[in-house]
Amino acid sequence: MTTTAAPAGLPPAAPAPTPAAPAGPVTVEAAPGVWVAWARSAAPSTHPADLADVGGRPPWQRRQSLAARGLLRALLAEVRPGAEDVPLAAGPHGRPVLAGLDGVGVSLSHDGADDAAGGDLVAAAVAPGRRVGVDVQLPHGPGPSPGLARRCLRERTADLARLPAGRRALEFAWVWTVQEACVKADGTGIAGRPWSLDIPVRPRTGTQGDLTWIALRHLSVHPVSCAFGDLRAR
């Protein structure tokens, strides 16, 4: 697992060079004490609780979920040794939690096709003493439909439309990862109406309520974003 040194504070707003696609999993300290890892492929978890939890799912869901869980357990072994063997449980709205370790925030995300041909994208986040959410998306097609763009961007829809056609799907995916990461960190999931969160096109970093969010575009060629906040705030 490749580890990138932690930045001093939050990433700068100034544009950064496009990062190269990594050969394997990448781990970064997105903010002090907030660790995020992502990969186009990851060793699947062999933890008995993980295998039992995904047993009834379709093959593609099992593949993606076990890869994300394997990445999470590798990240835990690196930044919170001893926690990598703790079973995952489902909290409110399906939010993953480490059984008996409520003080360690964790999050998972995966995206891909229903077969392995196109490759998957998985991510995990660990934040001791904090709530955390992470989300990844692989851009699909030429971009969102006009209705979907209006639903997620509202008055910012024109900002997306002004981008070159070849960039719209990618930039919409970046927005969606921030929206999803925020509701995951908040513990509300889809019930938190991620599409209603006001996130700018070409997002970098900002706040949403008591959460701080970061789009890791200065580090990743794939849309990967995280959000985090204090445990006591929820």
N, C-alpha and C positions, 0 to 999 in steps of 0.2 A: 504494500500500500504506500503510495507516494504521499508524503506530508509536506505541505506548504507552510512556511513560517507565518505566524500570526501577524496581521497588519496592526499598526499602532492605531487603535480605535477603529472607527467605521471606515469603509473604503471611500476614497475621494470621489467627488461628483464629476471630475474631469474625465473625459473619455480615455480609455486605456487600449493598448494594442490588443487585437483579437488573439486570445490564447490558443495554443495548439491543442489538438485533441490528444488526451493522454493515452498511453498504452494500457493502463490498468486503473484500479481504483485510486481516487485522489481524496485526501483528507485535508481540510483547512480549519483553522480556528477563525470562524467568520467574525466573531467579536470575542472579547475576553470571556473564556469559560463556555463558549458556544461552539461546539464542534460539528462539522458537517462533512459527510463523505458521499461521493457519487461515483458511478461506474457504468459503462455500457455492458459489462458482464461482471459478475461476482460469484464467488463460490457459494453454493446454496447452503443454508443452515441444515445441520443434521441433528439439531436439538430435538429430543423426543416430543416436547410440548409443541414445537413449531410443526413438526411432521403431523402430529395428531390434529392440530388446529386447521390445517389446510387440506386434510384428507378428503373432504367431500367436495372440493372445488374443481372446476374444469381444469384440464392439464395446463393451459396457458396461465391461469391464475395461480396455480400451485407453483409453476416455474418462477414467475415474477415475484410472488410473495416470499418464497424461500430464498431467492437471491437477495431481496431487500433485507430480510431478517439475518441472512449470513453476513451482509455488509454491516448491519447494526451490531452484531455480536463481535465482529472484528474491530469495529470502532470502540466498543465498550472495553475490549481487552487492551486497547491502546491508551485510552484516556481515563478509564474507570476500572482498573484491573480488579477482577473478582466478580464484577457484575455481569460478565458475558455469559455466565451459566444460569442466570436468574430467568425463570419462565416469564413470558409476556402474558399479560391479561388485558381484557378489554374494559376500558373505563367508560364514562358517559359518552354517548354518541359514537362508540366504537374506538375512541382514542386509545392507543396502546400505552400501557404502563408496565413498569417492572414490578412484579408481585413482591410486595413487602418493601419496596424502595421508592416510596412516593416522592422522595426528595430529589430524584434524578429524572429530569424530563427527557423523554425519548420521542422520536417520530420516524415514520417510514413513508416512502413514496416509491411508486413504480409506474412505468408506462411502456407501451409496446404493442405489438400486434398479437393476434390470437395464435400465431405460430412463431417459431424462433427465427424465421428467415430474415426478417428485417432487423433483428437485434432488439434488446430491451435496454431501458435506462432505469436505474434504481438509485435510491438515495436513502440516507439515514442521518439522524441528528441526535446528539447527546448534549444535555446542558444541566449539570448538577446544580440544584438549587433554583432552577428556572423552569417555566413552561416553554416548550419549543415546538415549532412546526416546520416541516420541510416539504417541498413539493418539486417534482420534475415533470416536464412535458416534452414530448417529441412533436414538433410542428407537423400539422397534417394539411395536405392540399395547398391551394393557393392562398388560404386565409379564411377567417370566419365569414359566415353569411352576414349580410347587412343587419338582420334581426339580432343575431348573436352579438355582433359588435356593439350595437346600440344598447343591448341589455347589460353588457359588462363594462362599457366605456361611457355611455350616455353622452354628455357634451364633449367628451374627448374623442368621439368616433371620428371626427374630421382629422384629428392628429394622425390616426392610423391610416386614413385614406390618403393623406399627403405623402406617405412613404412609398418608395418604389414597390411595385407589385410583388417582387420577389422577396421583400422583407416583411410583408404584413403577417404572414403566418408565424414567423419567428417572433416578431415583437408582440403579437397577441399572446403567444405562449408564455413569454416573459411576464406579461401582466397577470395572466391566469395563475402562474406559479406563486406570485406574491399574494394574490387573493386567497388561494388555497392554503398557503403556509400560515396566513393570519388566522383563518378559522380553525385550522388544526391546533395552533398554539393556544387559541382561546378555548379549545375544548368543545366547540360547537359543531364542527364538521359542516356538512352541507346545510344543516339547519341554521347555520350562521349566515346563509345567503352570501356566499363569497362574491357573486357577481355584483352585489350592491356596494362593495367597497370601492372607494374612489382612489384608484391607482393610476398614475400617469403612464402614457405610452413611453417606451424606452425607460423603464424604471431602474433606479439604482439603489437608493435607500430612503427611508422615511419612517413615519410613525402612523399607527392606526390605533386610536384609543391609547391604552397603556402598553401597547406592543411596539417594538422596533422591528422593522423588516429590512432585509437586505437581498437584493437581486445579485447573485454572484457572477454577473456578466463580465467582470474584470478578471475572472479566474476560469470560467467554463464556456466552452463553445455551445453547450446544451443549456436550455433554460432550467436553472436550479435556483431556488430562492428559499430563504428561511425567515422565520419570525420568532421572537422570544419576548418574555416578560417575567416579572417576579412571580414566584409562587404565591406569595401572600396577597397578590392582587386578585386572585380567583379562588 
